[in-house]
């Protein structure tokens, strides 16, 4: 048992402080439970808008990927266009881009390049594209010898991101989903 008054007093102050702190935390926790903050993956995904759904008739969203590695570099492009109320995607190899993707705030136009495939987008494809975008925002450039720089452009959307992880290769996933390439 503690005999000195100073130690007992100090111990009592610490206990009171702790109880007040505990009550404050408990009170704040109870207040938070009454707030409508039910976040789920669906709510967060819904808050992150899909730029494909923002396209007006005749507008395009371009996804240009420049791949650099030890053997050179290549450009590939998927061009999403809203035509007659439907989303159409076109896959091009080696496009000559105009204007340069890093200087423009509009979708790239294809001057030349090999059209590989055309695809009418389904709801599943549009959902996959949203997942692709969410994954793209998380990639990092960590110094891999192969890097993919993504330029996503439309009237209302502008994103440039480099994947240097040697792990994701998202453009390959996108073309496989949309074009079976």
Secondary structure, 3 states (H helix, E strand, C coil): CCCCHHHHHHHHHHHHHHHHHHHHHHHHHHHHHHCCCCCCHHHHHHHCCCHHHHCCCCCEEEEEEEEEECCEEEEEEEEEEEECCEEEEEEEECCCEECCCCCCCCCCEECCCEEEEEEECCHHHHHHHHHHHHHHCCCCCCCCCCEEEEEEECCCCEEEEEECCCCCCHHHHHHHHHHCC
